[in-house]
C-alpha cells in the first residue's frame, strides 16, 4: 500500500497582526502563513514578541488589530471551531501537580471533547508517542522537567489537532530530554502544522523548515533555513598557498580590500560583495606557482545573521 503525502494546505493565516500594551507595541504588523506538514520557527531575543504572538494564535490573548484564521475559521468570529483545531504548549506547561499523568490527560481529553469511544486509544497512543508510558501513574509534581514537558506536549496533541503551537519546548532540558523532544517535533511535523517559538538556534536548525525572526515586535526576516543562511553573502575568502607571495602582492588583486594572515600559508581576504577575486587568485596561483591547496568562501552563520538582524536599540 502506497501512503500518499498530506496535501500542503494552509492551516494558519495571519494578516497585519498588532498587539499593544498601553503605548507599548509588542507585536507590530505581523503577517504569515503555515502549511500542513511544515515546522515554522519563531526566532527572537527575549521580549521580541514571540510568546505574545503565540498567545494570540491560541486565543488566549486578543489582538489589538489584524486577523487570524485557524484551519479556515476566523479566530474572532468562530473561536470554538478555530480553537478545536489547535494544540498549545505554553512556555510553562499548564500541569496540575497533584494529579497523576493519567488523571491529567483524561481531564484534558474531556476538555477537548475527545469521543468516549476514542478516549482509551487516544490516551494510549499519545502516551506511547510522547514517551511517558512508564510514568503514567506518577504524580506530575514528582516528574523531572523533561517529563513534564513531554506531558505538556501530550496534552497539546491528545485530540489530534492539525495545528500545534509550542512555546520554548526545550528550555531548561538536559541533552537527553532535549533530543527526545526535538525528535518528537520532527515526527509530529509529518501530520501537523507546527509553530515553534524559541531563541535557541540549534533547535531551529534541528527541526524547522522555515524561520521567521522577530525583533521588537516586527518581522525582520522570513525564509527557509537555507535561504536565511544564504543571506549571509560571502565577502571573504580563505586561501591556502604552499608558496605564498608577499601580502602586498595579494593586495593588488582586483576586489581585495583587506588581507589577514590566519596561519602560515593561509590567508583571509576581505573583498567587495560585487567583485569576488576567487577566479583571479586561482589564475595567478597557477601562473606564478603559488601552490594553491585551499580556496573557500566564508559565509555568516545563522547565529551571526540573527545577531545582525536583532541589534536594534532597546
Secondary structure, DSSP 8 states (H G I E B T S, - for coil): ---------EEEEEEEEEEEETTEEEEEEEEEEEETT-EEEEE--TTSSHHHHHHHHTTSS--SEEEEEETTEETTTSHHHHHHTEEEE-SS----TTSBHHHHHHHHHHHTT--HHHHHHHHHHHHHHHT-GGGTTSBGGGS-HHHHHHHHHHHHHTT--SEEEEESTTTT--HHHHHHHHHHHHHHTTTSEEEEEES-HHHHHHH-SEEEEEETTEEEEEEEHHHHHHTS---EEEEEETT---HHHHHTSTTEEEEEEEETTEEEEEE-TT---HHHHHHHHHHHT--EEEEEEE---HHHHHHHHT-S--
